[in-house]
Amino acid sequence: EVQLMESGGGSVATGGSLRLSCVISGFPFDDSDMAWYRQIPGNGCEMVSSLSADGSTDYVDSVKGRWTISRGNTKSTLYLQMSNLEPGDTAVYYCVAAHRFHLVPVVPTCPPPNTHYVYWGKGTQVTVSS
């Protein structure tokens, strides 16, 4: 059974930092893509950052230069270092593991049901106060 467990969310003031962690088990890490999504109230669920099997990373424009995605040495942990947080970053953040080339930039709502190719964690809340 594939399981993803996020941690590290919380409440911070504008300009603060948080590091989200995601422990992944039961998933074939070789040839896999990983990502963090967020659900902002009233908006769709967007992919804020991804880390591909080849090591390439990508970020939504609003977080570029502020956040960094990475994997642990064992590949079973995914991180998102969030710096210079803004109130607009307030959201529930979800860790996602996927077989290659199955991630999409936006889904209607998160988390959607798991499929054979894409698995979601339960989410962790990040709240940034002004």
C-alpha positions as a Markdown table, in Angstrom:
| # | Residue | x | y | z |
|---|---|---|---|---|
| 1 | Glu | 0.0 | 0.0 | 0.0 |
| 2 | Val | 1.3 | 3.4 | -0.9 |
| 3 | Gln | 1.3 | 6.0 | 1.9 |
| 4 | Leu | 2.3 | 9.6 | 2.0 |
| 5 | Met | 2.5 | 11.5 | 5.3 |
| 6 | Glu | 3.1 | 15.3 | 5.4 |
| 7 | Ser | 4.3 | 17.3 | 8.3 |
| 8 | Gly | 5.8 | 20.6 | 9.1 |
| 9 | Gly | 2.8 | 22.9 | 8.5 |
| 10 | Gly | 1.8 | 25.6 | 11.0 |
| 11 | Ser | 1.2 | 29.3 | 11.5 |
| 12 | Val | 3.8 | 31.9 | 10.8 |
| 13 | Ala | 3.9 | 35.6 | 10.3 |
| 14 | Thr | 4.7 | 37.2 | 7.0 |
| 15 | Gly | 8.3 | 36.8 | 6.1 |
| 16 | Gly | 8.6 | 33.6 | 8.1 |
| 17 | Ser | 9.8 | 30.2 | 7.0 |
| 18 | Leu | 8.5 | 26.6 | 7.2 |
| 19 | Arg | 9.8 | 23.3 | 6.0 |
| 20 | Leu | 7.3 | 20.7 | 4.9 |
| 21 | Ser | 8.3 | 17.1 | 5.0 |
| 22 | Cys | 6.6 | 14.1 | 3.3 |
| 23 | Val | 7.5 | 10.5 | 4.2 |
| 24 | Ile | 6.6 | 8.1 | 1.4 |
| 25 | Ser | 6.3 | 4.3 | 1.6 |
| 26 | Gly | 5.2 | 1.5 | -0.7 |
| 27 | Phe | 6.0 | 3.5 | -3.9 |
| 28 | Pro | 8.6 | 2.6 | -6.6 |
| 29 | Phe | 10.9 | 5.6 | -6.3 |
| 30 | Asp | 12.9 | 4.8 | -9.4 |
| 31 | Asp | 11.5 | 6.6 | -12.4 |
| 32 | Ser | 9.1 | 8.6 | -10.4 |
| 33 | Asp | 8.1 | 12.3 | -10.2 |
| 34 | Met | 7.3 | 14.1 | -6.9 |
| 35 | Ala | 5.4 | 17.3 | -6.3 |
| 36 | Trp | 3.8 | 19.6 | -3.8 |
| 37 | Tyr | 0.3 | 21.0 | -4.5 |
| 38 | Arg | -1.8 | 23.4 | -2.6 |
| 39 | Gln | -5.5 | 24.1 | -2.2 |
| 40 | Ile | -6.3 | 27.8 | -1.7 |
| 41 | Pro | -9.9 | 28.4 | -0.6 |
| 42 | Gly | -12.0 | 29.3 | -3.6 |
| 43 | Asn | -9.3 | 28.3 | -6.0 |
| 44 | Gly | -8.4 | 25.1 | -7.8 |
| 45 | Cys | -5.6 | 22.9 | -6.6 |
| 46 | Glu | -2.3 | 23.9 | -8.2 |
| 47 | Met | 1.1 | 22.3 | -8.3 |
| 48 | Val | 3.5 | 24.7 | -6.7 |
| 49 | Ser | 6.7 | 22.7 | -7.2 |
| 50 | Ser | 7.8 | 19.4 | -8.8 |
| 51 | Leu | 10.9 | 17.3 | -8.7 |
| 52 | Ser | 11.3 | 14.9 | -11.6 |
| 53 | Ala | 13.0 | 11.5 | -11.7 |
| 54 | Asp | 15.9 | 13.1 | -13.6 |
| 55 | Gly | 16.4 | 15.7 | -10.9 |
| 56 | Ser | 14.9 | 18.7 | -12.6 |
| 57 | Thr | 12.8 | 21.0 | -10.6 |
| 58 | Asp | 10.0 | 23.4 | -11.4 |
| 59 | Tyr | 8.1 | 26.1 | -9.5 |
| 60 | Val | 5.0 | 28.1 | -10.0 |
| 61 | Asp | 6.0 | 31.8 | -10.7 |
| 62 | Ser | 4.6 | 33.0 | -7.3 |
| 63 | Val | 7.1 | 31.0 | -5.3 |
| 64 | Lys | 10.2 | 31.1 | -7.5 |
| 65 | Gly | 13.2 | 32.4 | -5.6 |
| 66 | Arg | 11.5 | 31.8 | -2.3 |
| 67 | Trp | 11.0 | 28.0 | -2.0 |
| 68 | Thr | 13.1 | 24.9 | -2.7 |
| 69 | Ile | 12.0 | 21.4 | -3.3 |
| 70 | Ser | 14.3 | 18.5 | -2.5 |
| 71 | Arg | 14.5 | 14.8 | -1.6 |
| 72 | Gly | 16.2 | 13.1 | 1.2 |
| 73 | Asn | 19.2 | 10.8 | 0.7 |
| 74 | Thr | 17.0 | 7.7 | 0.8 |
| 75 | Lys | 14.6 | 9.2 | -1.7 |
| 76 | Ser | 11.7 | 8.2 | 0.6 |
| 77 | Thr | 11.3 | 11.8 | 1.9 |
| 78 | Leu | 10.3 | 14.9 | 0.0 |
| 79 | Tyr | 10.8 | 18.4 | 1.4 |
| 80 | Leu | 9.6 | 21.8 | 0.6 |
| 81 | Gln | 11.6 | 24.7 | 2.2 |
| 82 | Met | 9.4 | 27.7 | 2.2 |
| 83 | Ser | 11.0 | 31.1 | 2.9 |
| 84 | Asn | 9.7 | 34.6 | 2.9 |
| 85 | Leu | 6.1 | 33.4 | 3.3 |
| 86 | Glu | 3.2 | 35.7 | 2.3 |
| 87 | Pro | -0.5 | 35.7 | 3.4 |
| 88 | Gly | -1.3 | 34.5 | -0.1 |
| 89 | Asp | 0.6 | 31.3 | 0.6 |
| 90 | Thr | -2.1 | 30.3 | 3.1 |
| 91 | Ala | -3.4 | 26.9 | 2.0 |
| 92 | Val | -3.4 | 23.2 | 2.6 |
| 93 | Tyr | -0.3 | 21.6 | 1.1 |
| 94 | Tyr | -0.3 | 18.1 | -0.3 |
| 95 | Cys | 2.6 | 15.8 | -1.2 |
| 96 | Val | 2.2 | 13.8 | -4.4 |
| 97 | Ala | 4.1 | 10.8 | -5.8 |
| 98 | Ala | 3.5 | 9.8 | -9.4 |
| 99 | His | 4.8 | 7.5 | -12.1 |
| 100 | Arg | 6.7 | 9.5 | -14.7 |
| 101 | Phe | 4.8 | 12.0 | -16.8 |
| 102 | His | 1.5 | 11.7 | -14.9 |
| 103 | Leu | 1.5 | 15.0 | -13.0 |
| 104 | Val | -0.6 | 17.9 | -14.2 |
| 105 | Pro | -0.4 | 21.6 | -13.2 |
| 106 | Val | -3.9 | 21.9 | -11.8 |
| 107 | Val | -6.6 | 19.6 | -10.6 |
| 108 | Pro | -10.2 | 20.8 | -9.8 |
| 109 | Thr | -9.8 | 20.0 | -6.1 |
| 110 | Cys | -7.4 | 18.2 | -3.9 |
| 111 | Pro | -6.9 | 15.6 | -2.9 |
| 112 | Pro | -8.5 | 13.6 | -5.8 |
| 113 | Pro | -8.8 | 9.9 | -5.4 |
| 114 | Asn | -5.6 | 8.0 | -5.8 |
| 115 | Thr | -5.0 | 6.1 | -9.1 |
| 116 | His | -2.6 | 3.5 | -10.1 |
| 117 | Tyr | -0.3 | 6.3 | -11.3 |
| 118 | Val | -0.7 | 9.2 | -8.8 |
| 119 | Tyr | -0.8 | 9.1 | -5.0 |
| 120 | Trp | -1.7 | 11.9 | -2.6 |
| 121 | Gly | -1.1 | 12.6 | 1.1 |
| 122 | Lys | -3.8 | 14.0 | 3.3 |
| 123 | Gly | -2.3 | 17.5 | 3.5 |
| 124 | Thr | -0.9 | 19.9 | 6.0 |
| 125 | Gln | -2.2 | 23.4 | 6.8 |
| 126 | Val | 0.0 | 26.4 | 6.3 |
| 127 | Thr | -1.3 | 29.7 | 7.6 |
| 128 | Val | 0.6 | 33.0 | 7.1 |
| 129 | Ser | -0.6 | 36.0 | 9.0 |
| 130 | Ser | -0.1 | 39.6 | 7.9 |
